[in-house]
């Protein structure tokens, strides 16, 4: 199956693009933006909106068309959790029946990142979008340390409470600051000989399972993730450890 973007008619290739240029807004700026989009191999280009951000910067919205499509049969994506995702009730039953004790999960938004929306959606009792957070699970002890938590402090707390899993949320990604922070976290764990002791997870809007694995984490969770996914991953991984 070949998938193409469309606006009014299936397969018409219509797209909307937005971008900022370091040039003043005006007729010359709009034409520069139009020609730039054409250089990206789009046709039927229209600059439908522009406004000045300052004397030297301007913002543009373009409509354009592309003939390019993508073969969906060639796309392979490996998510952290498979097709089966346990509900809260199912997770609690599996923990009681197969693990025999409460799970302990510690989470935080580490480094300089001050955004708690991600970690709160997963950890807090009320959860997000009709999915309860891990604090609501009777068979899980969930500790949400909040934002701007140093990597060392998160590890120390995990040691203190005997955590099974550590969950890091990263929202701010400008200049790849999240890569540096997550790499540092893994390096600290390895230096302290603790990497294999915990199930280490990372989540965020710009996080993929592929990126998480490349950085040395056990799993990564991006958009559309709920506490159900995290609980499922931790349970399955702990059961694997018990069997192996």
N, C-alpha and C positions, 0 to 999 in steps of 0.2 A: 504494500500500500504506500503510495506517494502522498505525503501531506504537504499542502501549501497554505500560506496565510490567505485569508479572504476578508473582504469588507462587505460589499453588496451582493456579490455572486460567488458561488463556490469556485475555488481555484483561480480567482481573478488576481491573486498575488498582492492585494492591497495591504500596506503596512503604514503604521504611524511611528515616526521617530522624533525624539526630542534630544537636544544637546545644547551645550554652551560653547561659545567661541570667544577668544580674547580680542574682539574687535568691537567698535562702536555700532550701535543699532542704527539702521537706516537702509536706504535703497541699496547701497553698495554691500552692506552686511547681509541683507536678504539674498542678494544675487550670489554672494560668496557661499552662503549656506546651501543654496539650491545646487550650485555647481559641485560642491563637496559631496552632496548626496548622490549626484550623478556619477561621480568618481567611484562611489561604492557599488557601482553596477546596478543602480536602481533607475527606472525610467518613469515617465509621466510625473515628474517631481513638482510638487507645489509647496511653497512655504506658506502655511495657513495661519501662522501666528509668530510674532516676534515681539520682544520687549527688552528694554535696556536694564541691565543689572547694575551698571555703573557707567561712568564715562567711557570706559575701555572694554567692558564686557557686555555680551548680549546673549539672549536665550531664544531658541527657535523650535518650532514644531513643524514637521514636514509630513506631507502625505506623499506616498510613492508606490510603485509597483515592482515586483520581482518575479522572474520566471523560475527561480530556484525553489525546489521542493526537497523533502527529505524522505528517504526510504525507511519507513517505520520498522520493517523487518530487520534492518541493520542495527537498530538501537538496542543495546543491552544495558540495563541498569541494575546494580546490586544494592538493594536496600538493607539497612541494618536488621530489620525484621522481615521474615518471609510473608507468605500469604496469610498465615494464621496469626492473628493478634488477639490476645486474651482480653475479655472484659474485666472490669474490676472484680466482679464476683468470681469469675473463672480464675483470675490470678490468686485471689485469697484461698480458694479451694486447693489449687495446685501447691501453693506454699505450705499449707497445713498438711496435705496428704503426702507430699514427696520430699519436702525439705525439713519439715518438722520444727521449725522455729521462725521467728520473725526475721525478715530481711532488714538490713540497715543501709540506707542510701543517704549520702551527704551531697548537697549541691550548692553551687555558688556561681556568681558572675565574677570572674577573677580579673586581676590586673587593674588597669585604670578605667575599665568599662563600668559605667554607673547605671546601666539599664537593667532593670529587674523584670521586665515584662516577660522575657523568655523563661527564666528560671521559675518565676511565680506561676506561670501557666502550667508547668509540669509539677511543681512541688506543692504549691499552696492547696489547702483543702478544697476551695471552691473550684479550682482548675480553670478550664477555658472551654467555651463553645460546647457546653453540656457534657464535658468530660471531666470528672473529678480528678484532682491532683493526688499525688502520692500520699500526702498527709491524711487523706480520707480512707486509705486502705488499712483495714484493721491488722493485717499481717505484715505491714511495712512500717518501720520507724524511719520517718523522713525528717532530715534536718536541713533547712534552707538558711544558709548563712548570709544571704543578701548579695550586695554588689560591692565592687572595689575590694575584694578579698585577696590578699597576697597568696600566691601559689603555696608558699610554705605553710601559711596558716591553715589553708584548706586541707593540706596533707596531715598536718598535726591534729586537726580536729577529727579527721577520718581515723587516725590511729587511736585517738582518745575514746571514740564511741564504738570501735571495732566494726567499721563499715565493711559491707560487702562490695559496694559500688560507689564511685565518685562521679558526679555529673557536673560538667562545666558548661555554662552558657556564655556565648560570645556574640554580641550584637554589633559593636563598633568594629568595622573592618577597614577603615581608611588606611591607606599605605600599608596594608597587610599587617597591621598591629596585632591582629588576632593570631596570625601565624607565629609571630615571635613569642607571644605569651603562651600559646599552647605548646610550642616546642620547648620552652623553658620549663613548663610543668612536667613534661615527660622526662626531661633531663634531670630534674630534681628527684623524681621518683626513682630513676635508674641509679643515680648517685647514692641514694639511701637504701638501695637494694629492695625497694618496695613495689617495683613495677608489676610483678606477677601476683602480688598479694590481692590486688583490687581489680574489679571490672571498671574500666575507665571509659567514660562516654563524654561526648561533646555535642552541643546543639546550638542552633542559631539559624537565622534566615539565609546566611551565606555558607552554611555548613552542609556538606554532602558526606555520605558514608565513605566514598572514595577518598576524599580529602582527609577525613578522620583516620582512616587506616594508614595513609601515607605519612601522617604525623606521629603514628605510633599508638593511637587510641584503639580500643576494641570496637567501637561503633560510633557513627555520626548520625544526627537527626536534624533535618531541615524543616522546611515549611510543611504544614499539614501533620505535624507530629503532636501527639498527646501523651499523657502519662501512661496510657494503655501500651503504647509502643515501647516506652522505656521499661516498664514493668515486665513486659513479655521478653524483652532482650535479656534483662538481668536474670529472670527465672530460668530461661533456656540455657544461658551460659553457666549458671550455677549447677544445673542438672547435668550438663556436659562434664563439668569438673568432677562431680560426684561419680559419674560413670567411668571417667578416665583416670 
